[in-house]
Amino acid sequence: MAKVKRKKGTTRVSRKNQVTLPVAALAQAHLRPGDEVRVNVEAPGRITLVRAHDPLDEFAGRLRGLSAATDLQSLRDEWER
């Protein structure tokens, strides 16, 4: 089978419903092998991957005034707009 030439940054869904994510996209998202991601369906034809474990969740509530000064959910909602 001949190797198919694709546009940079694109991939294809396999018969097993698998995709290979471009390395550059993973690097920009700061995702590494072994990271767990949550799959969200945004709209027909639009799927987003979100790190399942947010490193900020580990510290939120531990530092005095941090949770009062920042509303993480409202910031996340802004990013999705």
Secondary structure as UniProt FT lines:
FT   TURN            8..9
FT   TURN            15..16
FT   HELIX           23..28
FT   TURN            29..30
FT   TURN            33..34
FT   STRAND          37..43
FT   TURN            44..45
FT   STRAND          46..51
FT   HELIX           55..59
FT   TURN            60..62
FT   TURN            64..65
FT   HELIX           66..69
FT   HELIX           72..79
//
